[in-house]
Structures are given as C-alpha cells and as structure tokens.
Amino acid sequence: MEKSYKEILPQINTLIFDVDGVLTNGMITIMPDGELIRHMNVKDGYALKTAIDAGLQICIISGGTNKGLRTRLEGLGIQDIYLGAHDKIKHYKELVTKYDLQAENILYMGDDIPDFTVMKLVGLACCPNDAAPEIQGISNYVSYKKGGEGCVRDIIEQVLRVQGKWNKNIDKKHN
C-alpha cells in the first residue's frame, strides 16, 4: 500500500520549488525596457526563511530568469538557485550529488510539464491546486492554495509542524 503524503512529511529534509506558477501566480508584467515583473507572496517567503532557519535544505529550479528574482531568493537565505534551468533533471541530479541526497527525503513542488520528470523521481511530489492536470495526476499532495497565493507556505508549514520545527517559540507561548 502506498504511503499517504502525511506519512512522508517527517522524513523530508530537502524542498525544491519551481518559481513561475508555484512561488508566483504564473503571470508576468512586461515593462517597456523588457524587464519581467513577477509577484511573490510574502507568506511564502516567510515560510522559506523559517524552513532554512529550521535546518531544511531549500533549492530553486526554474526556467525563468530575472536579477530581481535571484536577489529576493538570496535575501531569504536560499543558496541553491538554478534559474534559466530548462533541463531540470540535470540540476536535480547536481543537487543530489552535491548534498548526497536520497530521493525519499526530497519534496518537489511544481506546476507544469517541465516539472514532470523530476517530480516522478522524488519522495514527495506536490503542486498548487491550479497546476496542469498531468502534474496534479502524479502529485502526492495538491495544495488547497493556488500558485503565488500561499501553496509554498502551505506545504512548508505542514512539513515543519510534523517535524516539530514550526515557530517553536510561538507554539510554547500559546499552547
């Protein structure tokens, strides 16, 4: 019998995210100078920073490129950022080798066909609720949130709560 996604959460130590359609709603604004503007949810940013502070490995593998995007992600403390990554398997394999990762300990959240192959390799495949049907079909967990609207916070908070690492100081004061 296949494990439910909640049974996999305790063993997750690495979280990999796509950007467009996951950390953003997939919409871009094209400025007159050609700069692409994306909108990111600050609650997702808070969750990413909290996960890093809790000792989880956070990685970004995205086909999109943007200097501002890299600046934002680095500002959250993310070190492994692969932008312009059209061969996501290549970068996934680099990460696995670099950190000696085991597939069963990796969560990947994607939303569209370029994420499909990597999502088939990881221990926990997740997606926002507006992901492509093919991606929803292979996901262990489909967030109740859309891309760019808190789906990243949703899954990170679940991982950290199960592992007893979600806002430990706040939980002590209010529980």
C-alpha positions as CSV (number, residue, x, y, z in Angstrom):
1,M,0.0,0.0,0.0
2,E,1.3,3.4,-1.0
3,K,2.1,5.9,1.9
4,S,-0.1,9.0,2.3
5,Y,1.8,12.2,1.9
6,K,1.4,12.9,5.7
7,E,3.4,9.7,6.4
8,I,6.2,11.1,4.1
9,L,6.4,14.5,5.7
10,P,8.6,13.5,8.7
11,Q,11.4,12.3,6.5
12,I,11.7,15.3,4.3
13,N,14.9,17.3,4.6
14,T,15.1,18.9,1.2
15,L,12.5,21.1,-0.5
16,I,12.8,22.0,-4.2
17,F,10.5,24.6,-5.8
18,D,9.7,25.9,-9.2
19,V,9.1,29.6,-9.4
20,D,6.6,30.6,-12.1
21,G,3.2,29.1,-11.2
22,V,4.4,28.0,-7.7
23,L,6.2,30.9,-6.0
24,T,4.3,33.2,-8.4
25,N,0.8,33.1,-9.9
26,G,2.4,32.5,-13.3
27,M,1.6,36.0,-14.6
28,I,4.3,38.3,-15.7
29,T,4.2,42.0,-16.4
30,I,6.5,43.1,-19.3
31,M,7.9,46.5,-18.7
32,P,8.8,48.9,-21.6
33,D,12.5,48.0,-21.1
34,G,11.8,44.3,-21.4
35,E,12.1,43.6,-17.6
36,L,9.7,40.9,-16.5
37,I,7.9,41.7,-13.2
38,R,6.7,38.8,-11.1
39,H,4.6,38.9,-7.9
40,M,5.6,36.7,-5.0
41,N,3.6,36.1,-1.8
42,V,5.4,37.3,1.4
43,K,3.9,34.4,3.4
44,D,5.7,32.0,1.1
45,G,8.9,34.0,1.7
46,Y,8.4,33.8,5.5
47,A,7.9,30.0,5.2
48,L,11.0,29.6,3.1
49,K,13.1,31.6,5.6
50,T,11.6,29.6,8.5
51,A,12.4,26.3,6.8
52,I,16.1,27.4,6.2
53,D,16.3,28.5,9.9
54,A,15.0,25.1,10.9
55,G,17.8,23.3,9.1
56,L,16.0,22.2,5.9
57,Q,17.7,22.5,2.5
58,I,15.8,24.7,0.1
59,C,16.5,24.7,-3.6
60,I,15.0,26.6,-6.6
61,I,15.0,25.1,-10.1
62,S,13.2,27.4,-12.5
63,G,13.2,28.0,-16.2
64,G,12.6,31.7,-15.5
65,T,15.4,34.2,-15.2
66,N,15.4,37.6,-13.5
67,K,18.0,39.5,-11.5
68,G,15.3,40.7,-9.0
69,L,14.1,37.2,-8.5
70,R,17.6,36.0,-7.6
71,T,18.1,38.9,-5.3
72,R,14.8,38.1,-3.5
73,L,15.6,34.4,-3.1
74,E,19.2,35.0,-1.9
75,G,17.7,37.6,0.5
76,L,15.7,34.7,2.1
77,G,18.9,32.7,2.5
78,I,18.4,30.3,-0.4
79,Q,21.8,29.3,-1.7
80,D,21.0,26.7,-4.4
81,I,19.2,28.7,-7.1
82,Y,19.1,27.4,-10.7
83,L,17.4,30.0,-13.0
84,G,17.2,29.6,-16.7
85,A,17.1,25.8,-16.0
86,H,15.4,24.2,-19.0
87,D,16.9,20.8,-18.2
88,K,15.6,20.4,-14.6
89,I,16.8,16.8,-14.3
90,K,20.4,18.0,-14.8
91,H,20.1,20.4,-11.9
92,Y,18.2,18.0,-9.7
93,K,21.0,15.4,-10.2
94,E,23.6,18.0,-9.4
95,L,21.8,18.8,-6.1
96,V,21.5,15.1,-5.2
97,T,25.2,14.5,-5.8
98,K,26.3,17.8,-4.1
99,Y,24.5,17.0,-0.9
100,D,24.4,13.2,-1.1
101,L,20.6,13.3,-1.0
102,Q,18.2,10.4,-1.0
103,A,15.1,10.7,-3.2
104,E,12.7,9.7,-0.4
105,N,13.8,12.7,1.6
106,I,13.1,15.2,-1.2
107,L,9.9,17.2,-1.7
108,Y,9.4,18.9,-5.1
109,M,6.6,21.4,-5.8
110,G,6.0,22.2,-9.5
111,D,3.0,23.2,-11.6
112,D,3.6,22.3,-15.2
113,I,5.0,19.9,-17.7
114,P,8.7,20.9,-17.3
115,D,8.5,19.7,-13.7
116,F,7.0,16.3,-14.5
117,T,10.2,14.3,-14.9
118,V,11.8,15.5,-11.7
119,M,8.5,15.1,-9.8
120,K,8.5,11.4,-10.7
121,L,11.9,10.9,-9.0
122,V,11.3,12.5,-5.6
123,G,9.8,11.1,-2.4
124,L,7.0,13.7,-2.2
125,A,5.6,15.4,-5.3
126,C,3.4,18.4,-4.6
127,C,1.7,21.1,-6.6
128,P,-0.6,24.1,-6.3
129,N,-4.3,23.5,-7.0
130,D,-4.1,25.3,-10.3
131,A,-1.3,23.1,-11.7
132,A,-1.6,21.3,-15.0
133,P,-3.8,18.2,-14.9
134,E,-0.7,16.0,-15.7
135,I,1.1,17.4,-12.6
136,Q,-1.9,17.0,-10.3
137,G,-2.1,13.4,-11.5
138,I,1.4,12.5,-10.3
139,S,1.3,14.6,-7.1
140,N,1.2,13.0,-3.7
141,Y,-0.3,16.3,-2.4
142,V,-2.3,19.0,-4.2
143,S,-2.4,22.2,-2.1
144,Y,-5.7,23.9,-1.5
145,K,-3.8,27.1,-2.5
146,K,-3.0,28.4,-6.0
147,G,0.5,29.2,-7.2
148,G,1.7,32.5,-5.9
149,E,-1.1,32.5,-3.3
150,G,0.4,30.6,-0.4
151,C,0.9,27.0,-1.7
152,V,4.6,27.1,-0.7
153,R,3.7,28.3,2.8
154,D,1.0,25.5,3.0
155,I,3.4,22.6,2.3
156,I,6.4,24.1,4.3
157,E,4.2,24.7,7.3
158,Q,2.9,21.1,7.2
159,V,6.5,19.7,7.0
160,L,7.7,21.8,9.8
161,R,4.7,21.2,12.1
162,V,5.0,17.4,11.7
163,Q,8.7,17.7,12.5
164,G,8.1,20.0,15.5
165,K,10.0,22.9,13.9
166,W,7.2,25.3,13.1
167,N,7.7,28.5,15.1
168,K,8.8,26.7,18.3
169,N,8.9,29.8,20.3
170,I,5.4,30.9,19.4
171,D,4.0,27.5,20.0
172,K,5.5,27.4,23.5
173,K,3.9,30.8,24.4
174,H,0.4,30.0,23.1
175,N,0.0,26.3,23.7
